[in-house]
Amino acid sequence: MIQLKNVRKDFGGRTAVEDLTLEVPEGAIYGLLGHNGAGKSTAIGMMLGQVWPTAGEVRVCGFEVSSHRRQALAAVGAIFESPAFYDYLSGRRNLQILSSYTAPTSAARIQEVIDWVKLGERADSKVRTYSHGMRARLALAQALLPKPKLLILDEPSDGLDPEGIHEMRQTILRLHREMGLTILLSSHLLNEVEQLCTRIAVMNRGRKVFEGTLDETRRGGAWLRLVVRDFAGAAAALTTAGLITAARDGKLVQPADGTGADAIVRFLVAREMPLYEIAPEQETLEGFYLGLMDRQRP
């Protein structure tokens, strides 16, 4: 549904995106990750035809965006940056006006998306009375108006409380399951990405530094949670003995090949280093991401 090939975007003398190649397959919920300034928003802007690439090719729904923008975006809905609404009008009237900018939309379709995002009881209230969560649902309703096949969501849960984040997650899963939408999701909430996406790309300083499945992020080697009185001292001793290859977060160690937890326990007990707990620890997306960013530092 989305293909970027060797894409670069320069703003004056600054390169915001460099040699970016990625592919979002049809039917996926695909996560685009990276810190502020990593190039995510610029990449999404190029997908939506709001930013022109300096070099490379951007294709959406089979069409090159720069030369065939209307065809490329005909079946695309998006929440990008901060959606703007007329606060003095109702949510329904906002949808009527905003949809008229692109194509006439029937009252039945507007009501359908209002029901889909569960805004029915407040659809005729003025937007200025909406909570942040209701504004997020209105933005999603606007994105669904053109009956998209591809949905691009830039930080859809930004600023929501835990209940709102949960509701947005469930809505995204429903859209994927019941409408069969392909969804590109950009988010800082790694726990949400982990629960929603099956494939991700990570950007850092304008470049892609990882692309793969969530399962691949968990294959960085087995980790053990090690609870001891002096973690730094125990980790240093285990490293010198060749029993572990890495330690992080004040509680995790990575055993050397062929080394089991029993060997680590015997080593620590023999040296009278108090040991309170040792157990397998599955790698999380947060741990993978932080480790990846740490390896990218000059």
Residue frames as qw, qx, qy, qz and C-alpha x, y, z in Angstrom:
[[0.000, 0.882, 0.471, 0.000, 0.00, 0.00, 0.00],
 [0.060, -0.975, 0.185, 0.106, 2.93, 2.34, 0.67],
 [0.875, 0.097, 0.086, 0.467, 6.34, 2.13, -0.99],
 [0.042, -0.966, 0.211, 0.140, 9.22, 4.54, -0.41],
 [0.903, 0.170, 0.087, 0.385, 12.40, 3.99, -2.40],
 [0.598, 0.024, -0.011, 0.801, 15.62, 5.86, -1.61],
 [0.040, -0.888, -0.346, -0.300, 13.70, 8.95, -0.51],
 [0.465, -0.145, -0.247, 0.838, 15.48, 12.09, 0.62],
 [0.024, -0.899, -0.366, -0.240, 14.11, 15.41, 1.76],
 [0.476, -0.010, -0.182, 0.860, 16.25, 18.51, 2.24],
 [0.091, -0.937, -0.336, 0.004, 15.11, 21.74, 3.85],
 [0.029, 0.953, -0.300, 0.020, 17.71, 24.26, 2.81],
 [0.314, 0.595, -0.725, 0.146, 21.02, 22.89, 4.03],
 [0.436, -0.262, 0.748, -0.426, 19.42, 20.37, 6.41],
 [0.456, 0.034, -0.811, -0.364, 18.54, 16.81, 5.44],
 [0.609, -0.241, 0.349, -0.670, 15.37, 15.72, 7.28],
 [0.919, 0.057, 0.357, -0.156, 15.04, 12.29, 5.60],
 [0.110, 0.675, -0.668, -0.294, 17.92, 10.42, 3.98],
 [0.329, 0.261, -0.876, -0.239, 17.81, 7.34, 1.73],
 [0.518, -0.019, 0.634, -0.574, 14.55, 6.06, 3.23],
 [0.479, 0.073, -0.741, -0.465, 13.22, 2.81, 1.79],
 [0.299, 0.024, 0.826, -0.477, 10.28, 1.01, 3.37],
 [0.383, -0.128, -0.695, -0.595, 7.17, -0.90, 2.36],
 [0.450, -0.004, 0.574, -0.684, 3.82, -1.16, 4.13],
 [0.057, -0.084, -0.934, -0.342, 2.06, -4.34, 2.97],
 [0.509, -0.296, -0.329, -0.739, -1.68, -4.45, 2.39],
 [0.767, -0.409, -0.451, -0.203, -3.63, -5.47, 5.47],
 [0.600, -0.016, -0.511, 0.615, -0.88, -4.61, 7.97],
 [0.317, -0.943, -0.092, -0.047, -0.90, -2.42, 11.06],
 [0.728, 0.306, -0.140, 0.597, 2.55, -0.91, 10.59],
 [0.426, -0.850, -0.147, 0.273, 4.32, 1.17, 13.22],
 [0.511, 0.623, -0.105, 0.582, 6.65, 4.07, 12.38],
 [0.635, -0.706, -0.192, 0.248, 8.80, 4.91, 15.40],
 [0.560, 0.324, -0.106, 0.755, 11.43, 7.47, 16.28],
 [0.294, -0.528, -0.386, 0.697, 12.13, 10.37, 18.61],
 [0.211, 0.918, 0.213, -0.258, 11.10, 13.96, 17.90],
 [0.104, 0.838, -0.404, -0.351, 13.06, 15.18, 14.89],
 [0.593, -0.185, 0.753, 0.218, 13.79, 11.67, 13.59],
 [0.113, 0.213, -0.618, -0.749, 11.99, 12.38, 10.31],
 [0.202, 0.343, 0.912, -0.094, 8.67, 10.57, 10.88],
 [0.283, 0.726, 0.389, -0.492, 6.41, 13.54, 10.24],
 [0.159, 0.610, -0.457, -0.628, 8.39, 14.54, 7.15],
 [0.068, -0.059, 0.953, 0.289, 8.07, 10.99, 5.81],
 [0.225, 0.535, 0.786, -0.211, 4.31, 10.98, 6.44],
 [0.207, 0.732, 0.043, -0.648, 4.01, 14.43, 4.87],
 [0.105, 0.403, -0.705, -0.574, 5.59, 13.03, 1.70],
 [0.131, 0.219, 0.964, 0.068, 3.19, 10.06, 1.73],
 [0.180, 0.702, 0.609, -0.323, 0.27, 12.52, 1.89],
 [0.436, 0.570, 0.373, 0.588, 1.63, 14.81, -0.81],
 [0.215, -0.963, -0.159, 0.032, 2.05, 17.73, 1.59],
 [0.325, -0.757, 0.454, 0.339, 5.85, 17.63, 1.34],
 [0.784, 0.586, -0.183, -0.095, 7.65, 17.05, -1.95],
 [0.864, -0.310, 0.209, 0.336, 10.68, 14.71, -1.83],
 [0.006, -0.814, 0.423, 0.398, 14.04, 16.05, -2.94],
 [0.315, 0.398, -0.812, -0.288, 14.90, 12.64, -4.40],
 [0.153, 0.009, 0.970, -0.188, 13.49, 9.14, -4.55],
 [0.395, -0.216, -0.629, -0.634, 10.03, 7.72, -5.16],
 [0.287, 0.057, 0.683, -0.669, 6.93, 7.72, -2.95],
 [0.392, -0.133, -0.711, -0.569, 4.07, 5.45, -4.04],
 [0.350, 0.058, 0.657, -0.665, 0.73, 5.12, -2.26],
 [0.690, 0.367, 0.505, -0.366, -1.97, 2.67, -3.38],
 [0.733, 0.272, 0.517, 0.347, 0.09, 1.96, -6.47],
 [0.358, 0.862, 0.187, 0.306, 0.44, 5.58, -7.64],
 [0.538, 0.065, -0.177, 0.822, 3.45, 7.90, -7.47],
 [0.160, -0.760, -0.489, 0.398, 2.37, 10.72, -5.16],
 [0.189, -0.483, 0.149, 0.842, 4.29, 13.58, -6.79],
 [0.081, 0.101, -0.605, -0.785, 2.83, 13.01, -10.26],
 [0.432, -0.333, -0.695, -0.468, -0.54, 11.37, -9.46],
 [0.050, -0.134, 0.622, -0.770, -1.50, 12.81, -6.08],
 [0.634, -0.046, 0.050, -0.770, -5.29, 12.61, -6.56],
 [0.838, 0.070, -0.487, -0.235, -5.24, 8.94, -7.55],
 [0.450, 0.214, -0.742, 0.448, -2.71, 8.05, -4.86],
 [0.054, -0.033, 0.604, -0.794, -4.77, 9.60, -2.06],
 [0.521, -0.195, -0.398, -0.729, -8.28, 8.77, -3.31],
 [0.810, -0.331, -0.456, -0.163, -8.60, 5.87, -0.86],
 [0.509, 0.073, -0.530, 0.674, -6.53, 7.33, 2.00],
 [0.405, -0.850, -0.221, -0.255, -7.75, 8.72, 5.30],
 [0.582, 0.220, -0.405, 0.670, -5.38, 10.46, 7.69],
 [0.418, -0.898, -0.127, 0.053, -4.91, 12.12, 11.05],
 [0.695, 0.263, -0.082, 0.664, -1.79, 14.24, 10.56],
 [0.184, 0.257, -0.267, 0.910, -0.33, 16.79, 12.94],
 [0.103, 0.285, 0.639, -0.707, -3.06, 18.66, 14.90],
 [0.073, 0.527, 0.741, 0.409, -6.53, 18.39, 13.30],
 [0.041, 0.091, 0.166, -0.981, -8.27, 21.77, 13.21],
 [0.027, -0.563, -0.815, -0.137, -12.01, 22.18, 13.70],
 [0.153, -0.508, -0.116, -0.840, -14.51, 25.04, 13.88],
 [0.156, -0.077, -0.797, 0.579, -15.07, 25.17, 17.64],
 [0.341, 0.167, 0.273, -0.884, -18.31, 27.18, 17.37],
 [0.685, 0.131, -0.414, -0.585, -19.95, 24.50, 15.18],
 [0.878, -0.221, 0.331, -0.268, -21.12, 21.01, 16.03],
 [0.451, -0.332, 0.783, 0.271, -19.10, 17.90, 15.31],
 [0.595, 0.463, 0.653, 0.076, -21.61, 16.90, 12.62],
 [0.338, 0.928, 0.085, -0.130, -21.45, 20.31, 10.92],
 [0.219, -0.730, 0.571, 0.305, -17.65, 20.17, 10.98],
 [0.543, -0.024, 0.803, 0.245, -17.74, 16.83, 9.16],
 [0.513, 0.722, 0.465, -0.017, -20.17, 18.22, 6.59],
 [0.153, 0.954, -0.165, -0.196, -17.98, 21.25, 5.87],
 [0.319, -0.610, 0.675, 0.265, -14.65, 19.42, 5.88],
 [0.612, 0.161, 0.753, 0.182, -15.91, 16.66, 3.59],
 [0.474, 0.824, 0.285, -0.122, -17.20, 19.27, 1.11],
 [0.067, -0.823, 0.427, 0.368, -13.63, 20.39, 0.46],
 [0.220, -0.314, 0.865, 0.325, -12.87, 17.09, -1.30],
 [0.238, -0.155, -0.813, -0.509, -16.12, 15.42, -2.38],
 [0.586, -0.320, -0.010, -0.745, -19.82, 15.57, -1.45],
 [0.160, 0.053, -0.949, 0.265, -20.62, 13.15, 1.38],
 [0.480, -0.464, -0.566, -0.483, -24.12, 11.89, 2.14],
 [0.464, -0.557, 0.297, -0.622, -25.78, 12.47, 5.48],
 [0.971, -0.167, -0.075, -0.154, -26.01, 8.70, 5.85],
 [0.775, 0.283, -0.350, 0.444, -22.24, 8.30, 5.50],
 [0.013, 0.574, -0.378, 0.726, -21.60, 11.08, 8.03],
 [0.736, -0.428, 0.172, -0.494, -23.94, 9.39, 10.49],
 [0.966, 0.061, -0.244, 0.063, -22.22, 6.06, 9.81],
 [0.565, 0.358, -0.441, 0.598, -18.77, 7.35, 10.81],
 [0.316, -0.550, 0.292, -0.716, -20.23, 9.20, 13.80],
 [0.908, -0.282, 0.027, -0.307, -21.65, 5.90, 15.01],
 [0.868, 0.244, -0.346, 0.259, -18.41, 4.09, 14.24],
 [0.374, 0.365, -0.468, 0.713, -16.34, 6.30, 16.51],
 [0.417, -0.545, -0.685, 0.246, -19.09, 6.37, 19.17],
 [0.132, -0.037, -0.115, 0.984, -19.70, 10.11, 18.99],
 [0.119, -0.509, -0.735, -0.433, -23.47, 9.80, 18.47],
 [0.308, -0.748, -0.542, 0.227, -24.73, 11.43, 21.65],
 [0.271, -0.714, -0.014, 0.645, -22.49, 14.49, 21.21],
 [0.501, 0.263, 0.524, 0.637, -22.42, 14.80, 17.41],
 [0.073, 0.779, 0.395, 0.482, -24.68, 17.89, 17.52],
 [0.466, -0.812, -0.124, 0.330, -22.86, 19.60, 20.40],
 [0.276, 0.929, -0.239, 0.065, -20.42, 22.40, 19.69],
 [0.826, 0.244, -0.361, 0.358, -16.84, 21.20, 19.35],
 [0.066, 0.621, -0.418, 0.660, -15.65, 23.72, 21.95],
 [0.704, -0.444, 0.278, -0.481, -17.44, 21.59, 24.56],
 [0.941, 0.147, -0.306, -0.006, -15.57, 18.42, 23.50],
 [0.684, -0.614, 0.356, 0.166, -12.94, 16.74, 25.64],
 [0.017, 0.635, -0.682, -0.364, -9.57, 15.91, 24.11],
 [0.378, 0.000, 0.923, 0.072, -10.72, 12.33, 23.64],
 [0.503, 0.647, 0.523, -0.237, -13.86, 13.43, 21.80],
 [0.262, 0.828, -0.283, -0.406, -11.80, 15.64, 19.51],
 [0.179, -0.392, 0.865, 0.258, -9.62, 12.61, 18.75],
 [0.459, 0.322, 0.827, -0.052, -12.73, 10.61, 17.84],
 [0.421, 0.813, 0.185, -0.357, -13.96, 13.46, 15.63],
 [0.069, 0.703, -0.588, -0.393, -10.60, 13.52, 13.85],
 [0.302, -0.092, 0.937, 0.150, -10.86, 9.78, 13.27],
 [0.490, 0.591, 0.592, -0.246, -14.40, 10.21, 11.94],
 [0.312, 0.829, -0.180, -0.428, -13.11, 12.79, 9.45],
 [0.081, -0.499, 0.807, 0.306, -10.38, 10.37, 8.33],
 [0.378, 0.144, 0.915, -0.004, -12.99, 7.65, 7.73],
 [0.463, 0.584, 0.211, -0.632, -15.34, 9.77, 5.60],
 [0.437, 0.553, -0.491, -0.512, -13.84, 8.83, 2.18],
 [0.977, 0.001, 0.139, -0.161, -14.22, 5.07, 2.90],
 [0.128, 0.767, -0.622, -0.088, -10.44, 4.61, 2.88],
 [0.953, 0.086, -0.285, 0.051, -8.49, 1.44, 2.23],
 [0.632, 0.130, -0.370, 0.668, -5.42, 2.97, 3.90],
 [0.374, -0.902, -0.175, -0.126, -5.44, 4.91, 7.16],
 [0.552, 0.325, -0.340, 0.689, -2.43, 7.00, 8.21],
 [0.517, -0.812, -0.253, -0.097, -2.48, 7.98, 11.89],
 [0.429, 0.459, -0.376, 0.681, 0.15, 10.36, 13.26],
 [0.100, 0.063, -0.653, 0.748, 0.14, 10.16, 17.08],
 [0.414, -0.454, -0.543, -0.572, -3.60, 9.35, 17.34],
 [0.636, -0.565, -0.510, 0.130, -3.42, 8.85, 21.13],
 [0.384, 0.231, -0.253, 0.857, -1.37, 11.98, 21.84],
 [0.171, -0.272, 0.231, -0.919, -2.65, 13.76, 24.95],
 [0.705, -0.329, -0.422, -0.465, -5.31, 11.16, 25.80],
 [0.498, -0.495, 0.567, -0.431, -5.84, 9.81, 29.30],
 [0.194, -0.213, 0.957, 0.031, -5.48, 6.04, 29.92],
 [0.538, 0.414, 0.668, -0.307, -9.16, 5.41, 29.20],
 [0.484, 0.764, -0.073, -0.420, -8.94, 7.39, 25.95],
 [0.071, 0.563, -0.785, -0.249, -5.80, 5.53, 24.90],
 [0.376, 0.048, 0.919, -0.104, -7.58, 2.21, 25.52],
 [0.556, 0.611, 0.423, -0.373, -10.61, 3.32, 23.49],
 [0.365, 0.754, -0.376, -0.396, -8.42, 4.48, 20.59],
 [0.123, -0.370, 0.911, 0.135, -6.54, 1.17, 20.61],
 [0.462, 0.270, 0.824, -0.185, -9.77, -0.82, 20.49],
 [0.509, 0.732, 0.142, -0.431, -11.12, 1.38, 17.70],
 [0.198, 0.661, -0.633, -0.350, -7.99, 0.89, 15.60],
 [0.235, -0.126, 0.963, 0.024, -8.22, -2.88, 16.09],
 [0.523, 0.499, 0.608, -0.329, -11.90, -2.80, 15.06],
 [0.416, 0.762, -0.186, -0.460, -11.10, -0.80, 11.94],
 [0.071, 0.492, -0.833, -0.241, -8.45, -3.33, 10.98],
 [0.285, 0.049, 0.950, -0.121, -10.58, -6.36, 11.81],
 [0.428, 0.557, 0.642, -0.307, -14.00, -5.29, 10.51],
 [0.426, 0.835, -0.009, -0.348, -13.11, -2.94, 7.65],
 [0.889, 0.162, 0.228, 0.362, -9.89, -4.67, 6.60],
 [0.181, 0.975, -0.119, 0.051, -7.99, -1.37, 6.55],
 [0.747, 0.167, -0.218, 0.606, -4.25, -1.11, 6.13],
 [0.326, -0.939, -0.105, -0.044, -3.02, 1.20, 8.91],
 [0.576, 0.345, -0.305, 0.676, 0.24, 3.14, 9.26],
 [0.520, -0.819, -0.241, -0.028, 0.63, 4.25, 12.86],
 [0.416, 0.466, -0.371, 0.687, 3.20, 6.75, 14.11],
 [0.617, -0.731, -0.184, -0.226, 3.40, 6.87, 17.90],
 [0.096, 0.619, -0.619, 0.474, 5.66, 7.57, 20.86],
 [0.717, -0.329, 0.401, -0.466, 3.66, 5.11, 22.98],
 [0.242, 0.397, -0.871, -0.155, 5.73, 1.98, 22.55],
 [0.317, 0.069, 0.879, -0.351, 3.38, -0.14, 24.64],
 [0.618, 0.510, 0.252, -0.542, 0.53, 0.77, 22.27],
 [0.458, 0.586, -0.566, -0.356, 2.64, -0.05, 19.22],
 [0.028, -0.264, 0.960, -0.089, 3.53, -3.40, 20.78],
 [0.431, 0.262, 0.759, -0.412, -0.17, -4.22, 21.24],
 [0.565, 0.642, 0.162, -0.493, -1.26, -3.03, 17.80],
 [0.442, 0.715, -0.440, -0.315, 1.45, -3.58, 15.22],
 [0.969, -0.012, 0.226, 0.099, 2.96, -6.66, 13.63],
 [0.718, 0.285, 0.114, 0.625, 5.68, -4.81, 11.73],
 [0.207, -0.927, -0.084, 0.302, 7.63, -1.64, 12.48],
 [0.621, 0.496, -0.068, 0.604, 10.27, 0.70, 11.12],
 [0.483, -0.750, -0.156, 0.424, 12.48, 2.82, 13.39],
 [0.455, 0.752, 0.024, 0.477, 13.95, 6.13, 12.27],
 [0.568, -0.666, -0.065, 0.479, 16.85, 8.04, 13.81],
 [0.177, -0.624, 0.268, 0.712, 18.30, 11.33, 12.52],
 [0.493, 0.574, -0.220, -0.616, 16.42, 10.96, 9.22],
 [0.363, 0.348, -0.830, -0.242, 17.53, 7.41, 8.45],
 [0.907, -0.201, -0.145, -0.341, 15.83, 4.06, 8.89],
 [0.043, -0.579, 0.779, -0.236, 17.79, 2.04, 11.44],
 [0.253, 0.007, 0.957, -0.145, 15.47, -0.97, 11.69],
 [0.654, 0.107, -0.191, -0.724, 12.59, -2.53, 9.81],
 [0.288, 0.081, -0.954, -0.023, 11.04, -5.87, 10.69],
 [0.594, -0.473, -0.562, -0.327, 8.41, -7.76, 12.62],
 [0.504, -0.703, 0.248, -0.436, 7.70, -7.43, 16.33],
 [0.979, -0.190, 0.034, 0.069, 8.98, -10.98, 16.73],
 [0.716, 0.430, -0.170, 0.522, 12.34, -9.90, 15.31],
 [0.083, -0.763, 0.273, -0.580, 12.67, -7.20, 17.97],
 [0.765, -0.517, 0.260, -0.281, 12.55, -9.97, 20.58],
 [0.973, 0.144, -0.061, 0.173, 15.36, -12.01, 19.06],
 [0.197, 0.849, -0.381, 0.309, 18.24, -9.96, 20.39],
 [0.421, 0.246, -0.783, 0.387, 19.31, -12.79, 22.64],
 [0.608, -0.562, -0.560, -0.032, 17.95, -14.19, 25.89],
 [0.007, -0.578, 0.361, -0.732, 18.03, -11.93, 28.95],
 [0.555, -0.369, -0.706, 0.238, 17.85, -12.86, 32.61],
 [0.298, -0.814, 0.007, -0.499, 16.43, -10.65, 35.35],
 [0.668, 0.007, -0.547, 0.505, 19.04, -10.67, 38.08],
 [0.374, -0.835, -0.031, -0.402, 18.16, -9.21, 41.49],
 [0.749, -0.061, -0.399, 0.525, 21.24, -8.92, 43.70],
 [0.388, -0.783, -0.223, 0.432, 22.48, -6.56, 46.40],
 [0.139, -0.698, 0.326, 0.622, 25.17, -5.05, 44.15],
 [0.786, 0.542, 0.293, -0.056, 24.14, -5.35, 40.49],
 [0.356, 0.875, -0.328, -0.023, 27.07, -3.37, 39.08],
 [0.273, -0.605, 0.746, -0.052, 29.60, -5.44, 41.02],
 [0.741, 0.070, 0.662, -0.093, 27.93, -8.73, 40.11],
 [0.700, 0.699, 0.119, -0.086, 27.69, -7.78, 36.43],
 [0.168, 0.841, -0.513, -0.024, 31.36, -6.77, 36.33],
 [0.446, -0.403, 0.797, -0.066, 32.44, -10.06, 37.93],
 [0.768, 0.309, 0.548, -0.114, 30.23, -12.14, 35.61],
 [0.559, 0.816, -0.110, -0.099, 31.56, -10.28, 32.57],
 [0.041, -0.738, 0.673, 0.000, 35.20, -10.84, 33.62],
 [0.558, -0.167, 0.807, -0.096, 34.42, -14.53, 34.11],
 [0.159, 0.162, -0.743, -0.630, 32.95, -14.72, 30.60],
 [0.144, 0.330, 0.911, -0.202, 29.53, -15.79, 31.87],
 [0.294, 0.800, 0.458, -0.254, 27.58, -12.80, 30.49],
 [0.507, 0.283, 0.354, 0.733, 28.04, -10.61, 27.43],
 [0.038, -0.475, -0.142, -0.868, 25.93, -7.59, 28.42],
 [0.229, -0.493, -0.697, 0.466, 24.11, -5.95, 31.32],
 [0.022, -0.353, -0.213, -0.911, 21.59, -3.12, 31.37],
 [0.463, -0.563, -0.293, -0.618, 18.86, -1.32, 33.28],
 [0.224, -0.485, 0.607, -0.589, 20.32, -2.31, 36.66],
 [0.718, -0.097, 0.534, -0.435, 18.59, -5.69, 36.54],
 [0.901, 0.390, 0.083, -0.170, 19.15, -7.50, 33.21],
 [0.284, -0.572, 0.700, 0.319, 22.07, -9.64, 32.05],
 [0.807, 0.444, -0.225, -0.318, 22.62, -11.50, 28.78],
 [0.803, -0.355, 0.466, 0.108, 24.25, -14.91, 29.30],
 [0.075, 0.562, -0.704, -0.428, 27.15, -15.97, 27.09],
 [0.770, 0.194, -0.463, -0.394, 26.49, -18.80, 24.65],
 [0.696, 0.038, -0.707, 0.120, 26.19, -22.08, 26.49],
 [0.104, 0.114, -0.631, 0.760, 25.82, -20.41, 29.88],
 [0.404, -0.555, -0.668, -0.287, 22.70, -21.21, 31.89],
 [0.383, -0.760, 0.044, -0.523, 21.18, -19.56, 34.92],
 [0.903, -0.408, -0.105, 0.084, 22.57, -22.37, 37.09],
 [0.723, 0.186, -0.125, 0.654, 26.15, -21.42, 36.22],
 [0.025, 0.638, -0.060, 0.767, 25.50, -17.79, 37.11],
 [0.691, -0.644, -0.058, -0.323, 23.92, -18.80, 40.43],
 [0.913, -0.204, -0.129, 0.330, 26.86, -21.06, 41.34],
 [0.506, 0.410, -0.107, 0.751, 29.33, -18.30, 40.46],
 [0.209, -0.680, 0.052, -0.701, 27.59, -15.67, 42.62],
 [0.823, -0.536, -0.077, -0.174, 27.02, -18.03, 45.57],
 [0.867, 0.007, -0.174, 0.467, 30.64, -19.17, 45.51],
 [0.351, 0.355, -0.141, 0.855, 31.70, -15.53, 45.85],
 [0.214, -0.494, -0.650, 0.536, 29.17, -14.86, 48.60],
 [0.109, -0.030, -0.194, -0.974, 27.29, -12.31, 46.50],
 [0.356, 0.308, 0.706, -0.528, 23.69, -12.27, 47.83],
 [0.152, -0.063, -0.702, -0.693, 21.25, -13.33, 45.11],
 [0.399, 0.193, 0.532, -0.722, 17.50, -12.70, 45.54],
 [0.720, 0.488, 0.383, -0.310, 16.06, -13.58, 42.14],
 [0.051, -0.374, 0.687, 0.621, 17.06, -14.86, 38.72],
 [0.581, 0.452, 0.642, -0.216, 14.47, -15.46, 35.98],
 [0.402, 0.277, 0.577, 0.655, 14.06, -15.25, 32.17],
 [0.120, 0.652, 0.206, -0.720, 13.04, -11.83, 30.88],
 [0.547, 0.543, 0.551, 0.320, 11.35, -11.42, 27.50],
 [0.268, -0.074, 0.166, 0.946, 12.61, -8.46, 25.51],
 [0.229, 0.760, 0.501, -0.346, 10.04, -5.66, 25.24],
 [0.474, 0.720, 0.265, 0.432, 9.71, -3.20, 22.38],
 [0.201, -0.972, 0.089, -0.083, 10.78, -0.44, 24.77],
 [0.683, -0.532, 0.409, 0.288, 13.94, -2.35, 25.69],
 [0.709, 0.296, 0.445, 0.461, 14.68, -3.06, 22.03],
 [0.255, 0.894, 0.195, 0.312, 14.09, 0.56, 21.04],
 [0.342, -0.917, 0.204, 0.029, 16.24, 2.03, 23.80],
 [0.743, -0.303, 0.467, 0.371, 19.04, -0.42, 23.04],
 [0.608, 0.530, 0.399, 0.437, 18.83, 0.44, 19.35],
 [0.065, 0.972, 0.044, 0.222, 18.99, 4.17, 20.05],
 [0.571, -0.736, 0.312, 0.185, 21.95, 3.63, 22.40],
 [0.748, -0.019, 0.480, 0.458, 23.86, 1.82, 19.64],
 [0.450, 0.746, 0.319, 0.373, 23.18, 4.71, 17.24],
 [0.249, -0.952, 0.044, 0.172, 24.96, 7.27, 19.42],
 [0.544, 0.738, -0.343, 0.204, 28.26, 8.53, 17.91]]
